[in-house]
C-alpha cells in the first residue's frame, strides 16, 4: 500500500509539472500580445511565438562552439537554470510536503540563488565576436579614457550587473518570502498553508499587503523584466549573457522564462493565499488566474517603463527593502 501511495504521488507530481510547464509556455506570449502590444497600439506576435514557436525554431538551428574558456560549463548553465526553476515548482507540489527540508523557504531561496548565479557565470564565461571589437570604455582619439584603464567586454559588464542584482537587487523578494514565515512561525510550506487555512489568507493583512507589493517588485527584478533588465539592456550590452547562446541552448532560455513566471506566481499563491498546488482540486484555477494577473501587471510595467539607470534602480530597491523589513516587523508584532 505504501509503495502504491508513493507511486501515485510521483505520478501526480510529474503530471502537475507538465501542466504547469505548458501553462508557462503561453505566459510570455500573453504578456507581449495582449498586454504590451495593446498598450503600445501594435499587432504584436502570435501568442505561441515567444514561449513555444521560438524554442522549436531554435532547436533546429546549427549549434556552434562558443568563444569561452569553459565551453562545456557555459553551455550547461541554461540547463542548470532551467532545472533549478523546475525543482522549485516540484517542491511547491503537495506531494513533496512530507520532505520538509525540500518543501521549505530555505530550499526555495537556495534554488532561486542558483538561477541568479547562472547569469553571472554566463557573462563571465562568454566573449562573443561582437563584444571582442566593442570593448568598454572606448580608447579612440578624443575619448575621455585613453590610457591606464581596464577595458571590459559586453558580457563582462553584464556579469558585473548580474552580481549587483544578486547582492542587493533581488533582496526585496527574499524579504517578502520570509513574511509568511514570520506569521506562521515555520519555514515549511505545509505549515504556512495550515496557518492561513486557520487564520485566513495572509494577503488580506497589513503585513501581507506590504509583502505582496515587495514580492511583485522582487519578482520583476528576478525575471529581468523592464525596468530592471539592466543585464540585457539592448542600448549598451545588447543581450548580455545570452549573446552566444544558439540552437537548443537558446530554446532552454526561452522555456525557462515562462516556467519562472508561472513558478513565481504559484509561489505567491501558496505563500499569500494559502492554497496548495493541487492539480486535482478546483483551487488549481486560482493558480491559473493569479498567473494571468501576474503576467498582466508585468506586461503593463514593461510597456510603460524604460530601463532604469543605477541612480533610478537604487532608490526603488532601497524603498522595497524598507517595505519588506516593515512587513516582517509588523508580522512579528502582531
C-alpha positions as CSV (number, residue, x, y, z in Angstrom):
1,X,0.0,0.0,0.0
2,X,2.8,2.4,0.9
3,X,4.5,1.6,-2.5
4,X,1.3,2.4,-4.4
5,X,0.9,5.7,-2.5
6,X,4.4,6.7,-3.3
7,X,3.9,5.8,-7.0
8,X,0.7,7.9,-7.1
9,X,2.5,10.8,-5.5
10,X,5.3,10.6,-8.1
11,X,2.8,10.4,-11.0
12,X,0.8,13.3,-9.5
13,X,3.8,15.5,-9.2
14,X,5.0,14.7,-12.7
15,X,1.6,15.5,-14.2
16,X,1.4,18.7,-12.2
17,X,4.9,19.8,-13.5
18,X,3.8,19.0,-17.1
19,X,0.6,21.0,-16.9
20,X,2.3,24.0,-15.2
21,X,5.1,23.9,-17.8
22,X,2.5,24.0,-20.6
23,X,0.7,27.0,-19.0
24,X,4.1,28.7,-18.5
25,X,4.9,28.5,-22.2
26,X,1.9,30.7,-23.0
27,X,2.6,33.4,-20.4
28,X,5.4,35.3,-22.4
29,X,3.1,35.3,-25.5
30,X,0.2,36.6,-23.5
31,X,2.3,39.3,-22.0
32,X,3.6,40.5,-25.4
33,X,0.5,40.0,-27.5
34,X,-2.4,41.0,-25.2
35,X,-0.7,43.5,-22.8
36,X,2.4,45.2,-24.3
37,X,1.1,45.2,-27.9
38,X,-2.3,46.6,-26.9
39,X,-0.8,49.3,-24.8
40,X,1.7,50.3,-27.5
41,X,-1.0,50.0,-30.2
42,X,0.6,47.4,-32.4
43,X,-0.3,44.0,-33.5
44,X,2.4,42.1,-31.7
45,X,3.5,38.4,-32.1
46,X,1.2,35.5,-32.0
47,X,0.6,34.1,-28.5
48,X,2.6,31.0,-29.1
49,X,5.6,32.7,-30.6
50,X,7.8,33.7,-27.6
51,X,7.2,30.6,-25.5
52,X,6.5,27.8,-28.0
53,X,7.4,28.6,-31.6
54,X,10.7,30.3,-30.8
55,X,12.1,27.4,-28.8
56,X,11.0,25.0,-31.5
57,X,12.7,27.2,-34.2
58,X,16.0,27.4,-32.3
59,X,16.1,23.7,-31.5
60,X,16.6,23.1,-35.3
61,X,19.4,25.6,-35.6
62,X,23.0,24.6,-36.0
63,X,25.0,24.6,-32.8
64,X,28.4,26.3,-32.8
65,X,31.2,26.3,-30.3
66,X,31.1,29.4,-28.1
67,X,34.2,31.6,-27.6
68,X,34.6,30.6,-24.0
69,X,37.4,29.4,-21.7
70,X,34.9,26.7,-20.4
71,X,32.5,26.0,-23.3
72,X,31.1,22.9,-21.6
73,X,30.1,24.8,-18.5
74,X,28.9,27.8,-20.5
75,X,26.5,25.6,-22.5
76,X,25.3,23.8,-19.4
77,X,24.3,26.9,-17.5
78,X,20.9,27.4,-19.2
79,X,20.1,23.8,-18.3
80,X,21.2,24.3,-14.7
81,X,19.0,27.4,-14.5
82,X,16.0,25.6,-16.0
83,X,16.4,22.6,-13.6
84,X,16.6,25.0,-10.6
85,X,13.3,26.6,-11.6
86,X,11.8,23.2,-12.3
87,X,12.9,21.9,-8.8
88,X,11.3,24.9,-7.2
89,X,8.0,24.1,-8.9
90,X,8.3,20.5,-7.9
91,X,8.8,21.4,-4.2
92,X,5.7,23.5,-4.4
93,X,3.5,20.4,-5.1
94,X,1.7,18.8,-2.1
95,X,3.4,15.5,-2.9
96,X,6.7,17.0,-1.7
97,X,5.4,18.4,1.6
98,X,6.4,15.3,3.6
99,X,10.1,16.1,2.5
100,X,10.2,19.0,5.0
101,X,13.6,20.3,4.2
102,X,12.9,20.4,0.4
103,X,9.5,21.9,0.7
104,X,10.7,24.9,2.7
105,X,11.5,28.6,2.1
106,X,15.2,27.8,2.6
107,X,15.3,25.4,-0.3
108,X,13.4,27.8,-2.5
109,X,15.7,30.7,-1.7
110,X,18.7,28.5,-2.4
111,X,17.4,27.4,-5.8
112,X,16.5,30.9,-6.7
113,X,20.1,31.9,-6.0
114,X,21.3,29.1,-8.3
115,X,19.2,30.6,-11.0
116,X,20.6,34.1,-10.4
117,X,24.2,33.0,-10.1
118,X,24.0,31.3,-13.5
119,X,23.7,34.8,-15.2
120,X,26.9,35.9,-13.5
121,X,28.7,32.8,-14.9
122,X,27.2,33.2,-18.3
123,X,28.6,36.7,-18.7
124,X,32.0,35.9,-17.3
125,X,32.5,32.8,-19.5
126,X,31.5,34.4,-22.8
127,X,33.4,36.6,-25.3
128,X,31.3,36.9,-28.4
129,X,32.6,38.1,-31.8
130,X,30.7,41.3,-31.5
131,X,32.0,42.2,-28.0
132,X,35.6,41.5,-28.9
133,X,35.6,44.6,-31.1
134,X,33.4,46.7,-28.8
135,X,35.4,46.9,-25.6
136,X,34.4,49.5,-23.0
137,X,35.4,52.2,-22.4
138,X,36.4,53.4,-25.8
139,X,40.0,54.5,-26.4
140,X,39.7,56.1,-29.8
141,X,41.2,59.5,-30.3
142,X,39.2,62.1,-28.4
143,X,37.7,59.6,-25.9
144,X,37.6,60.5,-22.2
145,X,39.6,57.5,-21.3
146,X,42.7,56.7,-23.3
147,X,45.3,55.0,-21.1
148,X,45.8,53.2,-17.8
149,X,42.3,51.7,-17.7
150,X,40.9,48.2,-17.6
151,X,38.6,47.5,-20.6
152,X,35.7,45.2,-20.4
153,X,33.7,43.2,-22.9
154,X,29.9,43.5,-23.1
155,X,29.4,40.2,-21.3
156,X,31.8,41.3,-18.5
157,X,29.7,44.4,-17.9
158,X,26.5,42.3,-17.9
159,X,28.2,39.8,-15.5
160,X,29.0,42.7,-13.1
161,X,25.5,43.9,-13.2
162,X,24.2,40.4,-12.5
163,X,26.4,40.3,-9.5
164,X,24.9,43.5,-8.2
165,X,21.4,42.1,-8.8
166,X,22.3,39.1,-6.7
167,X,23.9,41.1,-3.8
168,X,21.1,43.6,-3.3
169,X,18.8,43.8,-6.4
170,X,16.7,40.7,-5.6
171,X,16.9,41.2,-1.8
172,X,13.3,42.6,-1.6
173,X,12.0,39.3,-3.0
174,X,13.7,37.3,-0.2
175,X,12.4,39.6,2.4
176,X,8.9,39.1,1.1
177,X,9.3,35.3,1.2
178,X,10.0,35.5,5.0
179,X,6.9,37.5,5.9
180,X,4.7,34.3,5.8
181,X,7.5,32.5,7.7
182,X,7.3,35.1,10.5
183,X,3.5,34.9,10.6
184,X,3.3,31.1,10.5
185,X,6.4,30.7,12.7
186,X,7.6,28.0,10.4
187,X,9.9,27.6,7.3
188,X,7.8,24.8,5.8
189,X,5.2,25.3,3.1
190,X,2.8,22.9,4.7
191,X,2.8,24.8,8.0
192,X,2.3,28.2,6.1
193,X,-0.7,26.8,4.3
194,X,-2.2,25.3,7.5
195,X,-1.7,28.7,9.2
196,X,-3.7,30.5,6.5
197,X,-6.4,27.9,6.4
198,X,-6.9,28.6,10.1
199,X,-6.5,32.3,10.1
200,X,-7.4,33.4,6.6
201,X,-5.2,34.5,3.6
202,X,-2.1,36.5,4.6
203,X,-2.8,38.7,1.6
204,X,-5.7,40.4,3.4
205,X,-3.5,41.6,6.3
206,X,-1.4,44.7,6.6
207,X,1.9,42.8,6.5
208,X,0.6,40.6,3.7
209,X,-0.3,43.6,1.5
210,X,3.1,45.2,2.0
211,X,4.9,41.8,1.4
212,X,2.8,41.3,-1.8
213,X,3.9,44.6,-3.2
214,X,7.5,43.8,-2.4
215,X,7.2,40.3,-3.8
216,X,6.0,41.6,-7.1
217,X,8.8,44.2,-7.4
218,X,11.3,41.5,-6.5
219,X,9.8,39.1,-9.0
220,X,10.2,41.6,-11.8
221,X,13.8,42.0,-10.8
222,X,14.5,38.3,-10.8
223,X,12.7,37.9,-14.1
224,X,14.9,40.6,-15.6
225,X,11.9,42.5,-16.9
226,X,11.8,46.2,-17.7
227,X,12.6,48.5,-15.9
228,X,15.0,46.2,-14.1
229,X,16.5,44.3,-17.1
230,X,19.9,46.0,-16.9
231,X,21.8,42.8,-17.5
232,X,20.5,42.5,-21.1
233,X,19.9,46.2,-21.9
234,X,19.9,46.4,-25.7
235,X,21.2,50.0,-25.5
236,X,24.6,49.0,-24.3
237,X,25.2,45.3,-23.6
238,X,22.7,44.1,-26.3
239,X,21.7,40.7,-24.9
240,X,24.4,40.4,-22.3
241,X,25.0,36.9,-21.0
242,X,22.8,35.4,-23.8
243,X,24.9,36.7,-26.7
244,X,26.5,33.3,-27.7
245,X,23.6,31.0,-26.9
246,X,22.2,29.5,-30.1
247,X,20.3,26.3,-31.1
248,X,18.8,24.2,-28.3
249,X,20.5,26.2,-25.6
250,X,18.6,29.3,-26.5
251,X,15.5,27.2,-26.6
252,X,16.0,26.3,-23.0
253,X,16.4,30.0,-22.1
254,X,13.0,30.8,-23.7
255,X,11.4,27.9,-21.9
256,X,12.9,28.9,-18.6
257,X,11.4,32.4,-18.8
258,X,7.8,31.2,-19.0
259,X,8.4,28.5,-16.4
260,X,9.9,31.0,-13.9
261,X,6.9,33.3,-14.5
262,X,4.4,30.6,-13.5
263,X,6.6,29.3,-10.7
264,X,6.8,32.8,-9.0
265,X,3.1,33.3,-9.4
266,X,2.4,29.8,-7.9
267,X,4.8,30.7,-5.0
268,X,2.8,33.8,-4.4
269,X,-0.5,31.9,-4.4
270,X,0.8,29.4,-1.8
271,X,2.5,32.0,0.5
272,X,-0.1,34.7,0.4
273,X,-3.4,32.9,-0.3
274,X,-2.6,29.6,1.5
275,X,-3.7,27.4,-1.4
276,X,-1.7,24.2,-2.2
277,X,-0.7,23.5,-5.8
278,X,-3.1,20.5,-6.2
279,X,-3.9,19.8,-9.9
280,X,-6.9,17.6,-8.9
281,X,-8.6,20.4,-6.9
282,X,-10.7,23.3,-8.3
283,X,-8.3,25.6,-6.4
284,X,-5.9,25.0,-9.3
285,X,-7.9,27.5,-11.2
286,X,-6.7,30.1,-8.7
287,X,-3.1,29.4,-9.7
288,X,-4.0,30.0,-13.4
289,X,-5.9,33.2,-12.6
290,X,-3.0,34.5,-10.4
291,X,-0.5,33.6,-13.2
292,X,-2.5,35.7,-15.7
293,X,-2.9,38.6,-13.3
294,X,0.9,38.4,-12.6
295,X,1.6,38.4,-16.3
296,X,-0.8,41.3,-16.8
297,X,1.0,43.5,-14.2
298,X,4.4,42.6,-15.6
299,X,3.3,43.5,-19.1
300,X,1.9,46.8,-18.1
301,X,5.0,47.7,-16.2
302,X,7.2,46.6,-19.1
303,X,5.2,48.6,-21.6
304,X,5.2,51.9,-19.8
305,X,8.7,52.0,-18.2
306,X,12.1,52.4,-19.8
307,X,15.2,50.6,-18.4
308,X,16.4,52.1,-15.1
309,X,19.8,53.5,-14.7
310,X,21.7,52.8,-11.5
311,X,20.5,56.2,-10.0
312,X,16.9,55.1,-10.6
313,X,17.4,51.5,-9.6
314,X,18.9,52.0,-6.2
315,X,16.0,54.1,-4.7
316,X,13.5,51.5,-5.8
317,X,15.4,48.7,-4.3
318,X,16.0,50.6,-1.1
319,X,12.3,51.5,-0.8
320,X,11.2,48.0,-1.5
321,X,13.7,46.6,1.1
322,X,12.4,49.0,3.7
323,X,8.8,47.9,2.9
324,X,9.9,44.3,3.3
325,X,11.5,45.0,6.6
326,X,8.4,46.8,7.8
327,X,6.2,43.9,6.8
328,X,8.4,41.5,8.7
329,X,8.3,43.8,11.8
330,X,4.5,44.0,11.7
331,X,4.3,40.2,11.3
332,X,6.5,39.8,14.4
333,X,4.5,42.3,16.5
334,X,1.0,41.0,15.5
